[in-house]
Amino acid sequence: MSFTDEEIAYMRSQPIARVATLSPDGEQPDVVPLAFEFDGTYFWVGGSGPSVARTRKFRNVEAGHRKVALVIDDTVSFDPFITRCVRVYGDAEPPIERVGLVGPGLYMRITPTISWSWNMAAEPVGEAWYEARRTVHSRTRAQPS
């Protein structure tokens, strides 16, 4: 299974994801909002300049904590209350050099393993909370793009 057309269109319309990694000692989760790319198969996070290699997310993954989580969400309306979200669990790989969203630099590739989405139609919540769509993604590995 994979992402639906609606999920892909939604993710590509959003500029920011929240990415969570785990500290080298495995004790402290860290979450940071950042720009991301979704190429239809993988998520890419990173940037240009020497400081990107020293970011906590890169250090955490390079320390062997490859399980990550991403959240891409927005609020469509407060009255009526409408929010949308795609939540992704995935496996991150150490950063590689590539040309990405913010130009040439270091980027970490994240392979989605499980995702949940809700309210892709942007309809009011109504009597019940949003019904989530859960997807288990295949673990196909391709060469970095």
Secondary structure by P-SEA (a helix, b strand, c coil): ccccaaaaaaaaaccbbbbbbbcccccbbbbbbbbbbbcccbbbbbcccccccccaaaaaaaaccccbbbbbccccccccbbbbbbbbbbcccccccccccccccbbbbbbbcccccccccccccccccbbbbbbbbbbcccccc
